[in-house]
């Protein structure tokens, strides 16, 4: 086995770190009494609280995620009674509104968000570059050339046929 046999293992390490951090945020919310709730809901609640009732497209643009992922998240939140969908000025458009339940959770969500942001800043101070800088640089690099394109460009010719 060569020294580079596990060079690609960084993807698993990166995912494990992200998953551990997300699980710790979820645990913190549970510790604060927020149950039947996924941390990703907080961003939706914060966007709608800040911007007012808005479309899923608006939410996903602010969260920098796909429409499909945002739509799935909003559907989960509707099922949990956190948001409601109502027709917009154009009957084809649906707007996301916060429910009373979501409004009641906002102080706890905002406190967790602030604490998590502070923890990210602390963690970033222990790294060679802040996490948000690394994430932004990675996103820009992948926009220039997808990971798939980078892998394919280095794949030996017999495997491309």
Order of alpha helices (4+ residues) and beta strands (2+ residues): alpha-alpha-beta-alpha-alpha-beta-beta-alpha-alpha-alpha
